[in-house]
Amino acid sequence: MTERAVELERKTRETDISVKLNIDGSGRFDVECDIQFLKHMVETFARYGSFDIHMKASGDDDHHLIEDVAITLGTAFKKALGDMPVERMSTVILPMDDALVMVAVDLVERPFADIDCPDQLYHHFLRSFAMSSGITLHVVQIRGFDDHHIIEATFKALGTALKNAARPRGTELSTKDKPRVK
């Protein structure tokens, strides 16, 4: 099996982000980020997904940085995944203290996001990640009252679901043939 890893940079007038992502890693991370909670969520995502992530991210405000980190990580995930047949779908229900969250993913080239998230910025992160990685993502908050716990449970479940869905398999799991290009 070839290594499914990628290095990517995104530089705009508002942000400067570099990411090294290995989706066949062991959950190692080295994250430098202007927003400590975002740093914590990217590290949580890496740990639960068993992804190796080396990231440096700085930006002019929280909205731009959170959005651009999501776009960069999503694009890196899509590129690292490549064309190899994978399990494709996974659903994880994950508890964290008061929070209970379900995350379901389908690694199909039909991006869609339906997300319950108590924080608009992290709702935007999850949607931007789904759109840039080309996945279908559903996040359902089953219960919880602490926003930190709900968001962290979501990142844990997302990492776990993506790890499970990205597992290589022998053949593609689909009822459709590949589209023909003329």
C-alpha positions in Angstrom: 0.0 0.0 0.0 1.3 3.4 -0.9 1.5 6.1 1.8 -1.6 8.2 1.9 0.0 11.5 2.9 0.1 15.1 1.6 1.7 18.5 2.3 -0.4 21.5 1.5 -0.2 25.3 2.0 -2.9 27.9 1.9 -1.9 31.6 2.0 -4.3 34.4 1.6 -4.3 38.0 2.6 -6.1 36.8 5.8 -4.4 33.5 6.7 -1.2 31.5 6.4 -1.6 27.7 6.8 0.6 24.8 6.2 -0.5 21.2 6.8 1.3 17.8 6.6 -1.3 15.1 6.9 -0.8 11.3 6.9 -4.1 9.5 7.1 -2.3 6.2 7.8 -0.6 7.6 10.8 -0.7 6.8 14.5 -2.3 10.0 15.9 0.8 12.1 16.3 0.4 15.8 16.0 2.4 19.0 16.2 0.0 22.0 15.9 0.7 25.7 16.1 -2.3 27.8 15.9 -3.4 31.3 17.0 -6.7 30.0 18.4 -6.0 27.6 21.3 -9.5 25.9 21.1 -9.0 25.2 17.4 -5.5 23.8 18.1 -7.1 21.5 20.7 -9.8 20.4 18.2 -7.3 19.6 15.4 -5.2 17.6 17.9 -8.3 15.8 19.0 -9.2 15.1 15.4 -5.7 13.7 14.8 -5.7 11.5 17.9 -9.1 9.9 17.3 -8.5 9.6 13.6 -5.0 8.1 14.0 -3.9 10.8 11.6 -0.5 12.4 11.8 -0.9 16.1 11.5 1.8 18.8 11.4 0.1 22.2 11.1 1.0 25.8 11.4 -1.9 28.3 11.2 -2.1 32.0 11.7 -4.7 34.6 10.6 -6.2 38.0 11.1 -9.4 36.8 12.9 -11.1 33.8 14.3 -13.6 33.4 11.4 -11.0 33.5 8.6 -8.6 31.2 10.5 -11.2 28.6 11.4 -12.6 28.5 7.9 -9.2 28.3 6.2 -7.9 25.6 8.5 -11.1 23.5 7.7 -10.6 24.1 3.9 -6.9 23.2 4.1 -7.5 20.1 6.2 -10.4 19.0 4.0 -8.4 19.5 0.8 -5.5 17.6 2.3 -7.7 14.7 3.4 -9.2 14.4 -0.1 -5.8 14.4 -1.7 -4.3 11.9 0.8 -7.3 9.6 0.3 -6.6 9.2 -3.4 -8.5 6.7 -5.6 -7.9 3.6 -3.5 -11.1 1.6 -2.7 -12.1 2.3 1.0 -14.8 1.2 3.4 -16.4 4.5 2.5 -19.1 4.9 5.1 -19.0 5.0 8.9 -21.2 6.2 11.7 -20.0 6.9 15.3 -22.0 7.7 18.4 -19.7 9.2 20.9 -20.3 10.3 24.5 -18.3 12.9 26.4 -19.6 13.8 29.8 -23.0 15.5 29.2 -22.6 15.4 25.4 -23.7 12.6 23.1 -23.0 13.2 19.4 -23.5 11.1 16.3 -21.3 11.7 13.2 -22.0 9.8 10.0 -19.7 10.1 6.9 -19.7 8.9 3.3 -16.5 9.4 1.4 -18.2 9.9 -1.8 -17.7 12.7 -4.3 -21.0 14.3 -3.4 -20.3 16.9 -0.8 -23.1 17.6 1.7 -23.2 18.7 5.3 -26.1 18.7 7.7 -24.7 19.7 11.1 -26.0 20.3 14.6 -23.4 22.5 16.4 -23.9 25.0 19.2 -21.2 27.3 17.9 -21.5 29.0 14.5 -17.7 29.1 13.9 -17.3 25.4 14.4 -20.5 24.7 12.4 -18.8 26.6 9.6 -15.6 24.6 10.2 -17.4 21.3 9.8 -19.3 22.5 6.7 -16.1 23.9 5.1 -14.3 20.6 5.8 -17.0 18.5 4.2 -17.2 20.7 1.1 -13.5 20.9 0.5 -13.0 17.1 1.1 -16.0 16.2 -1.0 -17.6 14.0 1.7 -21.1 13.7 3.0 -21.2 14.7 6.7 -24.0 14.5 9.2 -23.6 15.6 12.7 -26.5 15.1 15.2 -26.3 16.4 18.7 -28.3 13.8 20.6 -27.9 15.6 24.0 -25.6 17.9 25.9 -25.5 21.3 27.5 -21.8 22.2 27.6 -20.8 23.6 24.2 -17.1 22.7 24.7 -18.1 19.0 25.3 -20.5 18.9 22.4 -17.9 20.3 20.0 -15.1 18.2 21.3 -17.3 15.0 21.1 -18.0 16.0 17.5 -14.3 16.2 16.6 -13.6 12.9 18.3 -16.4 11.2 16.5 -15.4 12.8 13.2 -11.9 11.6 13.5 -13.0 8.1 14.4 -15.6 8.0 11.6 -13.1 9.1 9.0 -10.5 6.6 10.2 -13.1 3.8 9.8 -14.4 5.0 6.4 -10.9 5.5 5.0 -9.8 1.9 5.7 -8.6 0.3 2.5 -10.7 -2.5 1.0 -10.2 -4.8 -2.0 -13.0 -3.4 -4.2 -15.0 -0.3 -4.4 -18.2 -0.3 -2.5 -20.9 1.1 -4.9 -23.9 -0.1 -6.9 -22.9 2.3 -9.7 -20.1 1.9 -12.3 -17.5 4.6 -12.5 -18.6 7.5 -14.8 -17.3 7.3 -18.3 -15.3 10.2 -19.7 -15.5 10.8 -23.4 
